[in-house]
């Protein structure tokens, strides 16, 4: 893959227009960012929890604040790549805007998630796999590949659908984002089922529904993404997707710990112990720990640790990206950047993930929310799907 081709201002639905005015007040990728910020799907993220139920008297992160924070981290990673690429191509007019492009994609990375996150996804899939929805496959007269989109519902694919879907009443009938933004958004560039009708091989994660697979193919071919030879609708990732994923990984690993402290699930000293390896080398680490103890407000102490840990992981993830950039561009790299960082940082992140699983994600309030969400989504599907597919029946 080639950076000159991967970074493009061609817009979905506006392919016949030119977008190359160097004197414009907003760059094309700034326009992507603004269109997402001012959209209804983005605003709706404020009512979706990140991990914890939203309590009345204390602040924890929701999907909106999470997306904003991921966008900030992604912008920094994108700027670091921009500076690197500009060393060899100082006259390229688009490379300086890579930070804004990554920030825009980060804003949109959770747009397709249903309410209650993964629990909501599971509820949708279960309704069509095990619930009364399983009877609709014959009524809908759809292919195995199309049915897999129902039985293996995926929020990532739904985000791509939202941003490419034709909406009546909108200018150009869609968000008209750049090809580069749409491609970088798709974390898993394949369809839900591979192998055709004779061999059903379901992918654990996928990036687009059957209704949009031709859209993604058009974008991927335009940008020069590498396709898997055995499947015309499976591609290797756009390289910027690795930076978007790293920004998301950094934020949820670190910031969930901050929320756990605010909700008194974890003590400040316990969080300090887990964050210590992420505070720099020995000399810098000792200085940061001294500064931590001098901060009066406990929440500010945790915020200080969070900022230092995120800064360290940004540097580490970009170094991992640089180390593997040739493999990424050739399509031979298939790993999370955060799993490729140096020691002792990698072990620290793994320990944080483990303690998060043990003490945060399994706490009673989180589990209760997931169970309730599963029931709510399932109940709504029981009411609304028959009403849509059988409008002649009277529903009260």
C-alpha positions, 0 to 999 in steps of 0.5 A: 500500500502507498501513503500517497494513495491511502490519504485521499480527499475523495468523498463518498457520494461526491466523487465528481467534485474536486476537493483540493483548494489549498486556501480553504479555511477548513481542510477536508479532514476537518470537515469530516471531523465537524460532520461527525460532531454535529451529527445525531448518531454522535450526540446519541452516544451521550446516553450510552454507558462506557462500562459503568451505569451512569450514577446520579451524584458522580461523573463516569465516562459514557460513550460520548466522552470516551469517543472524545478522549480517543479522538484526542489520543488518535490525533496525537498519534496521527500527528506523529505519523504526519511528521514522520512522513513529511520528512520524506515528502515535505511538499505533500499537501495532505500529510499534515492533516493526518492527525485530524483524519485519525481524530475524525475516525476515532470520533466515529469508532463507536457510532454503530454500537447499540445501547448496552454495548456488547450486551446489546449486540449479543441480544440482537444476535440471540433474538435471530439465532434463538428467539422468535426472530429465527423464524424470519429467515424464510419470510425475508427470502435472504441469502445465508450471507445476509442472514449472518448479519442478523445472527452475528450482529456487529456494531463496527459494521453498523457504524460503516452503514450509518456513515454511508447510508442514504438518508432522505432530506440530507444534501447528497443523501449521506454524511459524504465523508472522505474515502480515507476516513471511511476505510480507516473506520473499518477495523475488520475489513471483511463480511460476516460469513465467508465461503459461500452457501456450501461452506459457512465460515463465520468471522468473529468480527467483521466490518460491513453488512452485505448491504454495504459490501460493494461500498467498501470494495469501491473505497478499498480499490480506490485507496489501494487496500490489499485484498485477500486473494481467496475472497474479493470482499476481504481486505487488509486494514487501512494502516491508519486503522492501527492507530485508531485501534491503539488510541481506543485501547489506550483510553479504555485500559487506562480510563476505566481504572480512573472511573473505578477509583471514582466509584470506590471500587479501587483505592488510589494506592492500588491504582498507583501500583499498577500505573507505576511501570507506565510513569517513565524510566526510573528517574522520571518515575520517582519524580512522578511518584513524588509529585503524585503524593504532593497533589492534595485532591485524590481525584486529581492524583488519579488524573495525574497518573492517567495523563502520564500513563497515556503519554507513555503509551502513545509514545510506545504505540507509535514506536511499535507502528514505526517498527512494523510500518513496512509489514503494515503497508504490505499487509503482513502485520496482524496484531494490536499495537499495544501488544507490541510495545516494549517491556515493562510497559507491555506487562503493565498493560496486561496486568491492568487488563487482568485487574480490570476484568477481575475487579471492574468488568465483573462488579455487580453494577456492571453485570446487572446493567449487562443483564438488564440491557440484554433483556431490554433489547430483546424485549424491544425486538420482540415488539418492533420486528413483528410490527415492521415485518407484519404491518397488517397485524394490529399491535397495541 
